[in-house]
Amino acid sequence: MLLTKDAFGKDFVWGVSTAAYQIEGAHDAHGKGPSIWDVFVQKRNRIFKNQHGNEACDFYNRYVEDLYLMKGMHIPNYRFSLSWSRIFPEGIGQINQSGIDFYDRLIDLSLELGITPWVTLYHWDLPHALEKKGGWVNRDVKEWFSEFISKCVVLYGDRVKNWMVLNEPTVFTAAGYFFGVHAPERKGLGNFLAATHHAALAQAQGGRIIKSLQRDSQVGTTFSCSHVEPYTSKERDIIAAKKADVLLNRFFIEPLLGMGYPTQEIKILNRIEKYIKPNDENELQFNMDFIGVQNYTREIIRYAMFVPYLQAKIVSAKERKVEMTEMNWEVYPASIYYVLKKFSSYQNIPPLIVTENGAAFPDQIENGLVDDPERTSYLQQALKQVHRAQQEGVNVKGYFVWTFLDNFEWAEGYRPRFGLVYVNFRNQERTIKSSGHWYTSFLK
């Protein structure tokens, strides 16, 4: 039986999500300063085929066309992020009026077309000027970010009521500050733990600032989440899976809920105490209005003696010979059910919203059409799992597809296509995929 949107309740929020660096382009237009990603993509062999987001989907120049396309697809809610360095070219201090005006126009047209804006304040594109001062490793980042948030709420809070403070802090701290595979290419446990603590402080502080300036706002933050299972029933695989779960799912939500950092399973994480100052435990906590859950797959974990700190390793989908997406992730829509159940089990957890969920497949345009039955099937199956969780009492209030347009997918470049809308990156032509047509009819 196919679900209808009515099955989720009349107040359930439906939408799509994007991120500034991944779609806007115009990387140095009209006074915008460089972000850490603008700098990172200039280095050779960091991105697939040395691609970059300098133009991306050219959304900065084509937002009118894209918003009208969104309206035509009956999409009622649009989650997008603000480019920090488009508004503050140096990260703090002097503002760039052209950047402010762009987001004014974007928000105004969205509302005019009946599309509600949901704004993410940080989606990984830290101003490069602040990275030169230490970025997220520098505790002052909390104050820099606070200045940015305050300005955005004052500028746009008369029209924007739904805010998300951070996008997937686990990913940008681990990939950018521990493994160095994302901007700003820092490595090491010390960088990771400092960045983690400062991001966790900024997350709660951001919530407090927004609420102090705009009482009627809805404030949340978003977490990357993966359903984690041990490779076998052996005790050492079970222990390894628990360690992975700490890093993949628990490390940011638990301090936000007032539970402190979950360091029991991974003793070396206790080194984060080096960065904790008096009263920080209280400063980490904030009662969000909602939590954004972002999920794409599950991870199977086994014991690995030679992996530093963790003694745990992901068993890849390729190694397990299961169906995969273009990201080499297992196609496993049920993961969203398990993640929603896991997060709902925390005491005092606010309502949950699926702020990202989707799948990348090797889409091709033929005779002006893009047929992507794998994506349509994935989304349908994932929605069944969201509904299943809802029927079992999980307070899940919304679902946003990742993503609206095919885009620049960070280190993977333009190869993985997640969009409901196909983008020809040679001429920027848009074509709604069959999955996009399905979502349109679903939302009707």
ChimeraX attribute file (.defattr): number of C-alpha atoms within 10 A of each C-alpha:
attribute: neighborCount
match mode: 1-to-1
recipient: residues
	/A:1	4
	/A:2	8
	/A:3	13
	/A:4	13
	/A:5	16
	/A:6	11
	/A:7	11
	/A:8	18
	/A:9	11
	/A:10	8
	/A:11	9
	/A:12	14
	/A:13	17
	/A:14	20
	/A:15	27
	/A:16	24
	/A:17	23
	/A:18	25
	/A:19	23
	/A:20	22
	/A:21	29
	/A:22	27
	/A:23	24
	/A:24	23
	/A:25	20
	/A:26	19
	/A:27	23
	/A:28	16
	/A:29	12
	/A:30	13
	/A:31	17
	/A:32	23
	/A:33	22
	/A:34	21
	/A:35	28
	/A:36	23
	/A:37	24
	/A:38	21
	/A:39	14
	/A:40	19
	/A:41	22
	/A:42	14
	/A:43	11
	/A:44	11
	/A:45	11
	/A:46	21
	/A:47	20
	/A:48	16
	/A:49	13
	/A:50	14
	/A:51	20
	/A:52	27
	/A:53	24
	/A:54	20
	/A:55	20
	/A:56	26
	/A:57	27
	/A:58	19
	/A:59	21
	/A:60	19
	/A:61	14
	/A:62	12
	/A:63	19
	/A:64	15
	/A:65	12
	/A:66	16
	/A:67	19
	/A:68	15
	/A:69	16
	/A:70	23
	/A:71	17
	/A:72	11
	/A:73	19
	/A:74	19
	/A:75	22
	/A:76	19
	/A:77	22
	/A:78	22
	/A:79	25
	/A:80	20
	/A:81	26
	/A:82	20
	/A:83	27
	/A:84	28
	/A:85	28
	/A:86	29
	/A:87	27
	/A:88	24
	/A:89	24
	/A:90	20
	/A:91	25
	/A:92	19
	/A:93	11
	/A:94	10
	/A:95	19
	/A:96	18
	/A:97	14
	/A:98	15
	/A:99	21
	/A:100	17
	/A:101	13
	/A:102	17
	/A:103	20
	/A:104	15
	/A:105	13
	/A:106	16
	/A:107	20
	/A:108	18
	/A:109	16
	/A:110	22
	/A:111	16
	/A:112	10
	/A:113	14
	/A:114	14
	/A:115	22
	/A:116	21
	/A:117	23
	/A:118	22
	/A:119	24
	/A:120	24
	/A:121	23
	/A:122	24
	/A:123	23
	/A:124	26
	/A:125	23
	/A:126	24
	/A:127	27
	/A:128	24
	/A:129	19
	/A:130	21
	/A:131	18
	/A:132	10
	/A:133	12
	/A:134	15
	/A:135	22
	/A:136	28
	/A:137	23
	/A:138	15
	/A:139	18
	/A:140	16
	/A:141	23
	/A:142	20
	/A:143	14
	/A:144	16
	/A:145	24
	/A:146	21
	/A:147	17
	/A:148	21
	/A:149	21
	/A:150	16
	/A:151	15
	/A:152	20
	/A:153	21
	/A:154	12
	/A:155	15
	/A:156	16
	/A:157	18
	/A:158	10
	/A:159	14
	/A:160	20
	/A:161	19
	/A:162	19
	/A:163	26
	/A:164	28
	/A:165	26
	/A:166	24
	/A:167	23
	/A:168	20
	/A:169	24
	/A:170	24
	/A:171	17
	/A:172	25
	/A:173	28
	/A:174	24
	/A:175	19
	/A:176	23
	/A:177	28
	/A:178	21
	/A:179	16
	/A:180	18
	/A:181	19
	/A:182	24
	/A:183	26
	/A:184	25
	/A:185	16
	/A:186	19
	/A:187	17
	/A:188	12
	/A:189	18
	/A:190	16
	/A:191	20
	/A:192	24
	/A:193	24
	/A:194	23
	/A:195	29
	/A:196	24
	/A:197	26
	/A:198	21
	/A:199	25
	/A:200	25
	/A:201	25
	/A:202	25
	/A:203	30
	/A:204	25
	/A:205	21
	/A:206	29
	/A:207	24
	/A:208	19
	/A:209	15
	/A:210	25
	/A:211	15
	/A:212	12
	/A:213	13
	/A:214	17
	/A:215	10
	/A:216	12
	/A:217	18
	/A:218	18
	/A:219	24
	/A:220	26
	/A:221	26
	/A:222	26
	/A:223	25
	/A:224	20
	/A:225	27
	/A:226	22
	/A:227	22
	/A:228	22
	/A:229	20
	/A:230	23
	/A:231	19
	/A:232	13
	/A:233	10
	/A:234	11
	/A:235	11
	/A:236	17
	/A:237	22
	/A:238	19
	/A:239	19
	/A:240	25
	/A:241	25
	/A:242	19
	/A:243	24
	/A:244	27
	/A:245	20
	/A:246	18
	/A:247	19
	/A:248	20
	/A:249	20
	/A:250	19
	/A:251	22
	/A:252	27
	/A:253	22
	/A:254	17
	/A:255	22
	/A:256	22
	/A:257	19
	/A:258	15
	/A:259	12
	/A:260	17
	/A:261	21
	/A:262	19
	/A:263	17
	/A:264	11
	/A:265	15
	/A:266	17
	/A:267	11
	/A:268	12
	/A:269	17
	/A:270	13
	/A:271	14
	/A:272	18
	/A:273	12
	/A:274	11
	/A:275	16
	/A:276	14
	/A:277	9
	/A:278	7
	/A:279	8
	/A:280	14
	/A:281	16
	/A:282	14
	/A:283	19
	/A:284	25
	/A:285	23
	/A:286	19
	/A:287	17
	/A:288	22
	/A:289	17
	/A:290	21
	/A:291	23
	/A:292	26
	/A:293	25
	/A:294	26
	/A:295	23
	/A:296	24
	/A:297	24
	/A:298	22
	/A:299	24
	/A:300	22
	/A:301	25
	/A:302	24
	/A:303	23
	/A:304	15
	/A:305	11
	/A:306	10
	/A:307	10
	/A:308	8
	/A:309	13
	/A:310	20
	/A:311	19
	/A:312	24
	/A:313	21
	/A:314	19
	/A:315	15
	/A:316	16
	/A:317	19
	/A:318	12
	/A:319	8
	/A:320	10
	/A:321	9
	/A:322	13
	/A:323	12
	/A:324	18
	/A:325	21
	/A:326	16
	/A:327	15
	/A:328	15
	/A:329	19
	/A:330	22
	/A:331	19
	/A:332	19
	/A:333	25
	/A:334	20
	/A:335	22
	/A:336	28
	/A:337	21
	/A:338	19
	/A:339	24
	/A:340	25
	/A:341	20
	/A:342	14
	/A:343	20
	/A:344	19
	/A:345	11
	/A:346	12
	/A:347	8
	/A:348	9
	/A:349	17
	/A:350	19
	/A:351	18
	/A:352	22
	/A:353	23
	/A:354	25
	/A:355	26
	/A:356	23
	/A:357	24
	/A:358	21
	/A:359	26
	/A:360	24
	/A:361	19
	/A:362	12
	/A:363	21
	/A:364	15
	/A:365	14
	/A:366	8
	/A:367	6
	/A:368	9
	/A:369	13
	/A:370	19
	/A:371	16
	/A:372	19
	/A:373	15
	/A:374	17
	/A:375	23
	/A:376	21
	/A:377	13
	/A:378	19
	/A:379	20
	/A:380	19
	/A:381	18
	/A:382	21
	/A:383	23
	/A:384	19
	/A:385	19
	/A:386	28
	/A:387	19
	/A:388	15
	/A:389	20
	/A:390	18
	/A:391	13
	/A:392	10
	/A:393	11
	/A:394	20
	/A:395	17
	/A:396	26
	/A:397	18
	/A:398	19
	/A:399	24
	/A:400	25
	/A:401	24
	/A:402	26
	/A:403	23
	/A:404	24
	/A:405	24
	/A:406	27
	/A:407	28
	/A:408	27
	/A:409	21
	/A:410	21
	/A:411	19
	/A:412	17
	/A:413	21
	/A:414	22
	/A:415	19
	/A:416	21
	/A:417	25
	/A:418	28
	/A:419	27
	/A:420	28
	/A:421	25
	/A:422	25
	/A:423	22
	/A:424	14
	/A:425	16
	/A:426	6
	/A:427	8
	/A:428	15
	/A:429	11
	/A:430	17
	/A:431	18
	/A:432	22
	/A:433	25
	/A:434	19
	/A:435	23
	/A:436	23
	/A:437	15
	/A:438	18
	/A:439	20
	/A:440	18
	/A:441	12
	/A:442	15
	/A:443	16
	/A:444	11
